[in-house]
Amino acid sequence: LKPQATRLAILSLIALSLKAAASDSKNGLEQGILQYVEGNTAEAAVILDKELAASKSKPHELRVRFYLAKLKVEDDPESAVKMLRPLLKEQEESLGLDHPDSISTARLLSRTLSRLGTEADKAESQKVLEQVL
């Protein structure tokens, strides 16, 4: 499968499993991700904002902040970068750079910086990836 088709297949599987879980659960993170996967980004943002406000654990809060930043990548990459930089720093301090959540954030930050296109952004993108590899 092509990378795009593989990604869509994975997102579909995640959506199906989250749909089942969301019907039995009140987990806002799962519901927010489900809305994101289904393309309802505005609804996802509302759910994730509420989940962030109610978050009682640092790892959970960091994960919610990751998805809130991910919502902004397509429409407002500069804003996403402003959210992802401090998020990665906090993840490094709380979880370590070898944690899967930190690696996901670093990859998203790197891709987003690359999209911005300036030489400084591209250099930072490379530096971010080197931190976690």
DSSP file with accessible surface (Angstrom, degrees, kcal/mol):
  #  RESIDUE AA STRUCTURE BP1 BP2  ACC     N-H-->O    O-->H-N    N-H-->O    O-->H-N    TCO  KAPPA ALPHA  PHI   PSI    X-CA   Y-CA   Z-CA
    1    1 A L              0   0  173      0, 0.0     0, 0.0     0, 0.0     0, 0.0   0.000 360.0 360.0 360.0 149.1    0.0    0.0    0.0
    2    2 A K     >  -     0   0  165      1,-0.1     4,-2.9     4,-0.0     5,-0.2  -0.398 360.0-108.3 -71.2 153.9    1.0    3.6   -0.6
    3    3 A P  H  > S+     0   0  112      0, 0.0     4,-2.7     0, 0.0     5,-0.2   0.893 120.3  50.8 -52.1 -41.8    1.9    5.6    2.6
    4    4 A Q  H  > S+     0   0  119      2,-0.2     4,-2.4     1,-0.2     5,-0.2   0.928 112.3  46.1 -63.5 -43.6   -1.3    7.7    2.2
    5    5 A A  H  > S+     0   0   41      2,-0.2     4,-2.3     1,-0.2    -1,-0.2   0.902 112.5  50.9 -66.9 -38.9   -3.5    4.5    1.9
    6    6 A T  H  X S+     0   0   53     -4,-2.9     4,-2.6     2,-0.2    -2,-0.2   0.935 110.3  49.6 -62.8 -44.6   -1.7    2.9    4.8
    7    7 A R  H  X S+     0   0  117     -4,-2.7     4,-2.8    -5,-0.2    -2,-0.2   0.928 111.6  48.3 -60.9 -44.8   -2.3    6.0    6.9
    8    8 A L  H  X S+     0   0   89     -4,-2.4     4,-2.3     1,-0.2    -1,-0.2   0.895 110.9  51.1 -64.8 -38.0   -6.0    6.1    6.0
    9    9 A A  H  X S+     0   0   44     -4,-2.3     4,-2.2     2,-0.2    -2,-0.2   0.929 111.8  46.9 -65.0 -42.8   -6.4    2.4    6.8
   10   10 A I  H  X S+     0   0   88     -4,-2.6     4,-2.7     1,-0.2    -2,-0.2   0.933 112.0  50.1 -64.6 -45.1   -4.7    2.8   10.2
   11   11 A L  H  X S+     0   0   39     -4,-2.8     4,-2.8     1,-0.2    -1,-0.2   0.888 109.4  52.4 -62.0 -36.6   -6.9    5.8   11.0
   12   12 A S  H  X S+     0   0   69     -4,-2.3     4,-2.4     2,-0.2    -1,-0.2   0.920 110.1  47.6 -64.7 -42.8  -10.0    3.9   10.0
   13   13 A L  H  X S+     0   0  119     -4,-2.2     4,-2.4     2,-0.2     5,-0.2   0.914 112.8  48.9 -63.7 -42.2   -9.1    1.0   12.3
   14   14 A I  H  X S+     0   0   65     -4,-2.7     4,-2.9     1,-0.2     5,-0.2   0.932 110.7  51.3 -61.8 -44.9   -8.4    3.5   15.1
   15   15 A A  H  X S+     0   0   13     -4,-2.8     4,-2.5     1,-0.2    -2,-0.2   0.918 110.2  49.0 -60.1 -43.3  -11.7    5.2   14.5
   16   16 A L  H  X S+     0   0  115     -4,-2.4     4,-1.8     2,-0.2    -1,-0.2   0.932 114.1  44.7 -63.2 -44.3  -13.6    1.9   14.6
   17   17 A S  H  X S+     0   0   71     -4,-2.4     4,-2.2     1,-0.2    -2,-0.2   0.900 114.7  48.9 -69.2 -36.1  -11.9    0.9   17.9
   18   18 A L  H  X S+     0   0   21     -4,-2.9     4,-3.6    -5,-0.2     5,-0.2   0.861 105.8  57.7 -71.2 -33.7  -12.4    4.3   19.4
   19   19 A K  H  X S+     0   0  110     -4,-2.5     4,-1.6    -5,-0.2    -1,-0.2   0.942 109.7  44.9 -59.2 -44.7  -16.1    4.4   18.4
   20   20 A A  H  X S+     0   0   57     -4,-1.8     4,-0.8     1,-0.2    -2,-0.2   0.933 117.4  44.6 -64.8 -43.3  -16.7    1.2   20.3
   21   21 A A  H >X S+     0   0   32     -4,-2.2     4,-1.0     1,-0.2     3,-0.7   0.901 109.6  55.3 -69.0 -40.0  -14.7    2.5   23.3
   22   22 A A  H 3< S+     0   0   16     -4,-3.6    -1,-0.2     1,-0.2     3,-0.2   0.830 102.1  57.0 -65.5 -30.3  -16.3    5.9   23.2
   23   23 A S  H 3< S+     0   0   90     -4,-1.6    -1,-0.2    -5,-0.2    -2,-0.2   0.821 116.5  35.5 -71.4 -25.3  -19.8    4.4   23.5
   24   24 A D  H << S+     0   0  146     -4,-0.8     2,-0.3    -3,-0.7    -1,-0.2   0.493 119.5  54.0 -99.4  -7.2  -18.8    2.7   26.7
   25   25 A S     <  -     0   0   37     -4,-1.0     0, 0.0    -3,-0.2     0, 0.0  -0.897  60.3-148.1-132.6 157.0  -16.5    5.4   28.1
   26   26 A K        +     0   0  189     -2,-0.3     2,-0.6     4,-0.0    -4,-0.1   0.083  49.4 143.0-108.3  21.9  -16.6    9.1   28.9
   27   27 A N     >  -     0   0   51     -6,-0.2     4,-2.1     1,-0.2     5,-0.2  -0.490  37.1-161.4 -68.9 112.5  -12.9    9.6   28.0
   28   28 A G  H  > S+     0   0    5     -2,-0.6     4,-2.9     1,-0.2     5,-0.2   0.821  87.1  58.4 -65.5 -32.7  -12.6   13.0   26.3
   29   29 A L  H  > S+     0   0   13      2,-0.2     4,-2.7     1,-0.2     5,-0.2   0.959 109.0  44.4 -63.1 -46.9   -9.3   12.2   24.8
   30   30 A E  H  > S+     0   0   54      1,-0.2     4,-2.5     2,-0.2    -2,-0.2   0.921 115.3  48.2 -62.5 -43.4  -10.7    9.2   22.9
   31   31 A Q  H  X S+     0   0   57     -4,-2.1     4,-2.4     2,-0.2    -1,-0.2   0.908 112.0  49.7 -65.4 -39.5  -13.8   11.1   21.9
   32   32 A G  H  X S+     0   0    0     -4,-2.9     4,-2.3     2,-0.2    -2,-0.2   0.916 111.7  47.9 -64.6 -42.9  -11.6   14.0   20.7
   33   33 A I  H  X S+     0   0   21     -4,-2.7     4,-3.0     2,-0.2     5,-0.2   0.921 110.2  52.9 -63.9 -41.9   -9.4   11.8   18.7
   34   34 A L  H  X S+     0   0   13     -4,-2.5     4,-2.2    -5,-0.2     6,-0.2   0.936 109.6  47.7 -59.4 -46.0  -12.4   10.1   17.2
   35   35 A Q  H  <>S+     0   0   42     -4,-2.4     5,-2.7     2,-0.2     4,-0.3   0.909 112.6  50.4 -61.9 -39.2  -13.8   13.4   16.1
   36   36 A Y  H ><5S+     0   0   48     -4,-2.3     3,-1.5     1,-0.2    -2,-0.2   0.945 110.2  48.6 -62.8 -47.9  -10.4   14.4   14.6
   37   37 A V  H 3<5S+     0   0   34     -4,-3.0    -1,-0.2     1,-0.3    -2,-0.2   0.872 109.6  53.0 -62.2 -36.4  -10.2   11.1   12.7
   38   38 A E  T 3<5S-     0   0   77     -4,-2.2    -1,-0.3    -5,-0.2    -2,-0.2   0.483 121.7-108.1 -79.6  -0.9  -13.7   11.6   11.3
   39   39 A G  T < 5S+     0   0   52     -3,-1.5     2,-1.4    -4,-0.3     3,-0.2   0.534  81.1 128.7  89.8   6.5  -12.8   15.1   10.1
   40   40 A N     >< +     0   0   72     -5,-2.7     4,-2.6    -6,-0.2     5,-0.2  -0.531  23.6 160.5 -92.6  70.2  -14.8   17.0   12.7
   41   41 A T  H  >  +     0   0   65     -2,-1.4     4,-2.5     1,-0.2    -1,-0.2   0.855  68.7  52.9 -66.7 -35.5  -11.9   19.2   13.8
   42   42 A A  H  > S+     0   0   76     -3,-0.2     4,-2.0     2,-0.2    -1,-0.2   0.942 113.1  44.1 -64.4 -45.2  -14.0   22.0   15.4
   43   43 A E  H  > S+     0   0   97      1,-0.2     4,-2.5     2,-0.2     5,-0.2   0.903 112.1  53.9 -64.8 -40.0  -15.8   19.4   17.5
   44   44 A A  H  X S+     0   0    0     -4,-2.6     4,-2.9     1,-0.2     5,-0.2   0.920 107.3  51.1 -60.2 -42.9  -12.5   17.7   18.3
   45   45 A A  H  X S+     0   0   29     -4,-2.5     4,-2.6     2,-0.2    -1,-0.2   0.916 110.0  49.2 -62.8 -41.9  -11.0   21.0   19.5
   46   46 A V  H  X S+     0   0   66     -4,-2.0     4,-2.0     2,-0.2    -2,-0.2   0.946 114.1  45.3 -62.4 -47.7  -14.0   21.7   21.8
   47   47 A I  H  X S+     0   0   23     -4,-2.5     4,-2.4     1,-0.2    -2,-0.2   0.932 114.8  47.4 -62.7 -45.3  -13.8   18.2   23.4
   48   48 A L  H  X S+     0   0    1     -4,-2.9     4,-2.6    -5,-0.2    -1,-0.2   0.874 108.5  54.6 -68.2 -36.0  -10.0   18.3   23.8
   49   49 A D  H  X S+     0   0   90     -4,-2.6     4,-2.1    -5,-0.2    -1,-0.2   0.928 111.1  46.0 -60.6 -43.4  -10.1   21.8   25.3
   50   50 A K  H  X S+     0   0  150     -4,-2.0     4,-1.7     2,-0.2    -2,-0.2   0.905 112.2  51.1 -64.5 -41.1  -12.6   20.5   27.9
   51   51 A E  H  X S+     0   0   38     -4,-2.4     4,-0.8     1,-0.2    -2,-0.2   0.899 108.6  51.5 -64.6 -38.9  -10.5   17.4   28.5
   52   52 A L  H >< S+     0   0   52     -4,-2.6     3,-0.9     1,-0.2    -1,-0.2   0.931 108.5  51.1 -63.6 -43.3   -7.4   19.6   29.0
   53   53 A A  H 3< S+     0   0   94     -4,-2.1    -1,-0.2     1,-0.2    -2,-0.2   0.846 115.5  42.5 -63.3 -32.1   -9.2   21.7   31.6
   54   54 A A  H 3< S+     0   0   58     -4,-1.7    -1,-0.2    -5,-0.1    -2,-0.2   0.510  85.2 127.6 -92.4  -3.9  -10.3   18.6   33.5
   55   55 A S    <<  +     0   0   28     -3,-0.9    -3,-0.1    -4,-0.8     3,-0.0  -0.255  31.5 179.0 -62.8 135.0   -6.9   16.8   33.2
   56   56 A K        +     0   0  198      1,-0.1     2,-0.4     0, 0.0    -1,-0.1   0.442  60.7  61.3-115.4  -3.8   -5.5   15.5   36.5
   57   57 A S  S  > S-     0   0   56      1,-0.1     4,-2.6     0, 0.0     5,-0.2  -0.968  72.7-134.2-127.9 143.9   -2.3   13.8   35.4
   58   58 A K  H  > S+     0   0   80     -2,-0.4     4,-2.7     2,-0.2     5,-0.2   0.930 105.6  50.2 -61.7 -47.5    0.7   15.3   33.6
   59   59 A P  H  > S+     0   0   58      0, 0.0     4,-2.1     0, 0.0    -1,-0.2   0.922 113.2  47.5 -59.3 -39.0    1.1   12.5   31.0
   60   60 A H  H  > S+     0   0   35      2,-0.2     4,-2.5     1,-0.2     5,-0.2   0.938 111.3  50.4 -65.9 -44.9   -2.6   12.8   30.1
   61   61 A E  H  X S+     0   0   54     -4,-2.6     4,-2.5     1,-0.2    -1,-0.2   0.924 110.3  50.3 -59.0 -43.7   -2.4   16.6   29.9
   62   62 A L  H  X S+     0   0    0     -4,-2.7     4,-1.9     1,-0.2    -1,-0.2   0.900 109.8  50.4 -63.2 -39.6    0.6   16.4   27.6
   63   63 A R  H  X S+     0   0   82     -4,-2.1     4,-1.9    -5,-0.2    -1,-0.2   0.915 110.6  48.9 -66.4 -41.4   -1.2   13.9   25.3
   64   64 A V  H  X S+     0   0    0     -4,-2.5     4,-2.3     1,-0.2    -2,-0.2   0.932 109.8  52.1 -63.7 -42.6   -4.2   16.2   25.1
   65   65 A R  H  X S+     0   0   40     -4,-2.5     4,-2.3     1,-0.2    -1,-0.2   0.874 105.4  56.4 -62.6 -35.4   -2.0   19.2   24.3
   66   66 A F  H  X S+     0   0   18     -4,-1.9     4,-2.5     1,-0.2    -1,-0.2   0.950 109.2  45.1 -59.2 -48.4   -0.4   17.1   21.5
   67   67 A Y  H  X S+     0   0   55     -4,-1.9     4,-1.7     1,-0.2    -2,-0.2   0.870 110.0  54.4 -68.6 -32.7   -3.7   16.5   19.8
   68   68 A L  H  X S+     0   0   15     -4,-2.3     4,-0.7     2,-0.2    -1,-0.2   0.924 111.7  45.2 -64.3 -41.2   -4.8   20.1   20.2
   69   69 A A  H >X S+     0   0    0     -4,-2.3     3,-1.2     1,-0.2     4,-0.8   0.906 107.9  58.0 -66.1 -39.8   -1.5   21.1   18.4
   70   70 A K  H >< S+     0   0   48     -4,-2.5     3,-0.7     1,-0.3     4,-0.5   0.854  99.0  59.8 -60.7 -33.6   -2.1   18.5   15.8
   71   71 A L  H 3< S+     0   0   22     -4,-1.7     4,-0.4     1,-0.2    -1,-0.3   0.806 106.4  48.2 -62.4 -28.6   -5.5   20.1   15.0
   72   72 A K  H <X S+     0   0   81     -3,-1.2     4,-3.0    -4,-0.7     8,-0.3   0.621  85.4  89.9 -88.8 -14.2   -3.7   23.3   14.1
   73   73 A V  T << S+     0   0   12     -4,-0.8    -1,-0.2    -3,-0.7    -2,-0.1   0.894  91.7  40.1 -55.3 -46.5   -0.9   21.9   11.8
   74   74 A E  T  4 S+     0   0  135     -4,-0.5    -1,-0.2    -3,-0.2    -2,-0.1   0.938 127.3  29.2 -70.9 -47.3   -2.9   22.1    8.5
   75   75 A D  T  4 S+     0   0  141     -4,-0.4    -2,-0.2     1,-0.2    -1,-0.2   0.793 137.2  16.7 -87.0 -31.0   -4.6   25.5    9.0
   76   76 A D     X  +     0   0   65     -4,-3.0     4,-2.1     1,-0.1     3,-0.4  -0.537  62.1 167.9-144.9  71.7   -2.1   27.3   11.2
   77   77 A P  H  > S+     0   0   19      0, 0.0     4,-2.6     0, 0.0     5,-0.2   0.852  78.9  57.8 -61.3 -32.3    1.3   25.7   11.2
   78   78 A E  H  > S+     0   0  104      1,-0.2     4,-2.0     2,-0.2     5,-0.1   0.926 108.5  46.3 -63.2 -42.2    3.0   28.7   13.0
   79   79 A S  H  > S+     0   0   29     -3,-0.4     4,-1.4     2,-0.2    -1,-0.2   0.898 110.5  53.5 -65.8 -39.2    0.5   28.4   15.9
   80   80 A A  H  X S+     0   0    0     -4,-2.1     4,-2.8    -8,-0.3     3,-0.4   0.921 107.5  50.9 -61.3 -43.3    1.1   24.6   16.0
   81   81 A V  H  X S+     0   0    3     -4,-2.6     4,-2.5     1,-0.2    -1,-0.2   0.920 106.7  54.5 -61.4 -40.9    4.9   25.1   16.2
   82   82 A K  H  < S+     0   0  152     -4,-2.0    -1,-0.2     1,-0.2    -2,-0.2   0.798 114.3  41.6 -63.7 -28.4    4.3   27.6   19.1
   83   83 A M  H  X S+     0   0   59     -4,-1.4     4,-1.3    -3,-0.4    -1,-0.2   0.843 114.6  50.4 -82.9 -37.5    2.4   24.9   20.9
   84   84 A L  H  X S+     0   0    0     -4,-2.8     4,-2.8     2,-0.2     5,-0.2   0.843  99.8  62.3 -75.3 -34.8    4.7   22.0   20.1
   85   85 A R  H  X S+     0   0   97     -4,-2.5     4,-1.8     1,-0.2    -1,-0.2   0.964 111.2  36.2 -58.1 -55.9    8.0   23.6   21.1
   86   86 A P  H  > S+     0   0   58      0, 0.0     4,-2.5     0, 0.0    -1,-0.2   0.857 115.0  58.0 -67.7 -30.4    7.1   23.9   24.8
   87   87 A L  H  X S+     0   0    1     -4,-1.3     4,-2.7     2,-0.2     5,-0.2   0.943 106.3  47.9 -62.0 -45.9    5.2   20.7   24.8
   88   88 A L  H  X S+     0   0    9     -4,-2.8     4,-2.7     1,-0.2    -1,-0.2   0.915 110.7  52.0 -62.4 -39.6    8.3   18.8   23.6
   89   89 A K  H  X S+     0   0  123     -4,-1.8     4,-2.1    -5,-0.2    -1,-0.2   0.932 111.6  46.2 -61.7 -45.0   10.4   20.4   26.3
   90   90 A E  H  X S+     0   0   48     -4,-2.5     4,-2.7     1,-0.2     5,-0.3   0.891 112.2  50.7 -65.5 -39.7    7.9   19.4   29.0
   91   91 A Q  H  X>S+     0   0    1     -4,-2.7     4,-3.2     2,-0.2     5,-1.7   0.906 108.2  53.1 -64.5 -40.0    7.7   15.9   27.6
   92   92 A E  H  <5S+     0   0   82     -4,-2.7     4,-0.4     3,-0.2    -2,-0.2   0.931 113.8  42.8 -58.5 -44.2   11.5   15.7   27.7
   93   93 A E  H  <5S+     0   0  132     -4,-2.1    -2,-0.2    -5,-0.2    -1,-0.2   0.876 126.3  30.9 -70.7 -39.9   11.5   16.7   31.4
   94   94 A S  H  <5S+     0   0   62     -4,-2.7    -2,-0.2    -5,-0.2    -3,-0.2   0.842 137.7  14.9 -89.6 -37.2    8.6   14.5   32.5
   95   95 A L  T  <5S-     0   0   38     -4,-3.2    -3,-0.2    -5,-0.3    -2,-0.1   0.659 100.4-117.2-112.5 -25.5    8.8   11.5   30.2
   96   96 A G    > < -     0   0   21     -5,-1.7     3,-1.2    -4,-0.4     6,-0.3   0.028  30.1 -88.6  94.2 153.4   12.2   11.6   28.6
   97   97 A L  T 3  S+     0   0   34      1,-0.2    -1,-0.1    -5,-0.2     9,-0.1   0.660 122.9  62.5 -73.7 -14.1   13.0   11.9   24.9
   98   98 A D  T 3  S+     0   0  136     -3,-0.1    -1,-0.2    -6,-0.1    -2,-0.1   0.505  78.0 109.0 -89.5  -0.8   12.8    8.2   24.3
   99   99 A H  S <> S-     0   0   56     -3,-1.2     4,-2.4     1,-0.1     3,-0.3  -0.483  78.3-123.7 -73.4 140.8    9.1    8.0   25.3
  100  100 A P  H  > S+     0   0   85      0, 0.0     4,-2.5     0, 0.0     5,-0.2   0.860 111.4  53.4 -55.1 -36.1    6.7    7.3   22.4
  101  101 A D  H  > S+     0   0   28      2,-0.2     4,-2.2     1,-0.2     5,-0.2   0.910 109.4  48.2 -66.6 -40.2    4.7   10.5   23.1
  102  102 A S  H  > S+     0   0    0     -3,-0.3     4,-2.8    -6,-0.3    -1,-0.2   0.914 111.6  50.1 -64.8 -41.6    7.9   12.6   23.0
  103  103 A I  H  X S+     0   0   56     -4,-2.4     4,-2.6     2,-0.2    -2,-0.2   0.924 110.0  50.4 -64.0 -42.2    8.9   11.0   19.8
  104  104 A S  H  X S+     0   0   51     -4,-2.5     4,-2.4    -5,-0.2    -1,-0.2   0.918 112.3  47.3 -61.4 -42.9    5.5   11.6   18.2
  105  105 A T  H  X S+     0   0    0     -4,-2.2     4,-3.0     2,-0.2     5,-0.2   0.928 111.5  50.3 -65.1 -43.8    5.7   15.3   19.2
  106  106 A A  H  X S+     0   0    0     -4,-2.8     4,-2.8     1,-0.2    -2,-0.2   0.916 111.5  48.4 -61.3 -42.9    9.2   15.6   17.9
  107  107 A R  H  X S+     0   0  137     -4,-2.6     4,-2.6     2,-0.2    -1,-0.2   0.920 113.4  46.8 -63.8 -43.5    8.2   14.1   14.6
  108  108 A L  H  X S+     0   0    6     -4,-2.4     4,-2.5     2,-0.2    -2,-0.2   0.927 113.5  48.7 -65.7 -42.4    5.1   16.4   14.3
  109  109 A L  H  X S+     0   0    3     -4,-3.0     4,-2.8     2,-0.2     5,-0.2   0.938 112.2  49.1 -61.6 -44.3    7.2   19.4   15.2
  110  110 A S  H  X S+     0   0    5     -4,-2.8     4,-2.4    -5,-0.2    -2,-0.2   0.936 112.6  46.6 -61.6 -47.5    9.9   18.5   12.7
  111  111 A R  H  X S+     0   0  122     -4,-2.6     4,-1.7     2,-0.2    -1,-0.2   0.903 113.8  49.0 -61.7 -40.8    7.3   17.9    9.9
  112  112 A T  H  X S+     0   0    1     -4,-2.5     4,-1.2     2,-0.2    -2,-0.2   0.922 110.6  49.5 -68.1 -42.2    5.6   21.2   10.7
  113  113 A L  H >X S+     0   0    0     -4,-2.8     4,-1.0     1,-0.2     3,-0.5   0.912 108.8  53.7 -61.6 -41.1    8.8   23.2   10.8
  114  114 A S  H 3< S+     0   0   56     -4,-2.4     3,-0.5     1,-0.2    -1,-0.2   0.877 104.8  55.2 -61.1 -37.5    9.8   21.7    7.4
  115  115 A R  H 3< S+     0   0  125     -4,-1.7    -1,-0.2     1,-0.2    -2,-0.2   0.797  96.1  64.9 -66.1 -29.8    6.5   22.8    5.9
  116  116 A L  H << S-     0   0   43     -4,-1.2    -1,-0.2    -3,-0.5    -2,-0.2   0.848  93.9-153.4 -66.2 -31.9    7.2   26.4    7.0
  117  117 A G     <  +     0   0   34     -4,-1.0    -1,-0.1    -3,-0.5    -3,-0.1   0.246  43.3 129.5  89.9 -13.0   10.1   26.4    4.6
  118  118 A T     >  -     0   0   71     -5,-0.3     4,-2.5     1,-0.1    -1,-0.2  -0.409  66.8-118.1 -74.6 159.1   12.6   28.9    5.8
  119  119 A E  H  > S+     0   0  145      1,-0.2     4,-2.5     2,-0.2     5,-0.2   0.898 116.2  52.1 -61.9 -39.5   16.2   27.7    6.2
  120  120 A A  H  > S+     0   0   71      2,-0.2     4,-2.4     1,-0.2    -1,-0.2   0.913 110.2  48.3 -63.7 -41.3   16.1   28.4    9.9
  121  121 A D  H  > S+     0   0   27      2,-0.2     4,-2.5     1,-0.2    -2,-0.2   0.906 111.5  49.7 -65.6 -41.2   12.9   26.2   10.3
  122  122 A K  H  X S+     0   0   98     -4,-2.5     4,-2.1     2,-0.2    -2,-0.2   0.906 111.0  49.6 -64.8 -39.0   14.5   23.4    8.2
  123  123 A A  H  X S+     0   0   66     -4,-2.5     4,-2.2     2,-0.2    -2,-0.2   0.919 112.1  47.5 -65.4 -42.8   17.6   23.5   10.4
  124  124 A E  H  X S+     0   0   54     -4,-2.4     4,-2.7     2,-0.2    -2,-0.2   0.900 108.3  56.5 -64.4 -38.6   15.5   23.4   13.6
  125  125 A S  H  X S+     0   0    6     -4,-2.5     4,-2.0     1,-0.2    -2,-0.2   0.935 108.9  45.8 -57.1 -47.1   13.5   20.5   12.0
  126  126 A Q  H  X S+     0   0  103     -4,-2.1     4,-2.3     1,-0.2    -1,-0.2   0.918 111.9  51.7 -63.2 -41.9   16.7   18.5   11.6
  127  127 A K  H  X S+     0   0  138     -4,-2.2     4,-1.6     1,-0.2    -2,-0.2   0.907 107.8  52.3 -62.9 -41.7   17.9   19.3   15.1
  128  128 A V  H  X S+     0   0    6     -4,-2.7     4,-1.0     1,-0.2     3,-0.3   0.934 110.6  47.3 -61.7 -45.8   14.6   18.2   16.6
  129  129 A L  H >X S+     0   0   47     -4,-2.0     4,-1.2     1,-0.2     3,-0.6   0.902 107.7  55.6 -64.4 -38.7   14.8   14.9   14.8
  130  130 A E  H 3< S+     0   0  121     -4,-2.3    -1,-0.2     1,-0.2    -2,-0.2   0.828 100.1  62.1 -63.2 -30.6   18.4   14.3   15.9
  131  131 A Q  H 3< S+     0   0   83     -4,-1.6    -1,-0.2    -3,-0.3    -2,-0.2   0.860 112.8  33.8 -60.6 -39.0   17.4   14.8   19.5
  132  132 A V  H <<        0   0   21     -4,-1.0    -1,-0.2    -3,-0.6    -2,-0.2   0.534 360.0 360.0 -99.4  -9.4   15.1   11.8   19.5
  133  133 A L     <        0   0  166     -4,-1.2   -35,-0.0    -3,-0.1    -3,-0.0  -0.522 360.0 360.0 -91.1 360.0   17.0    9.5   17.1
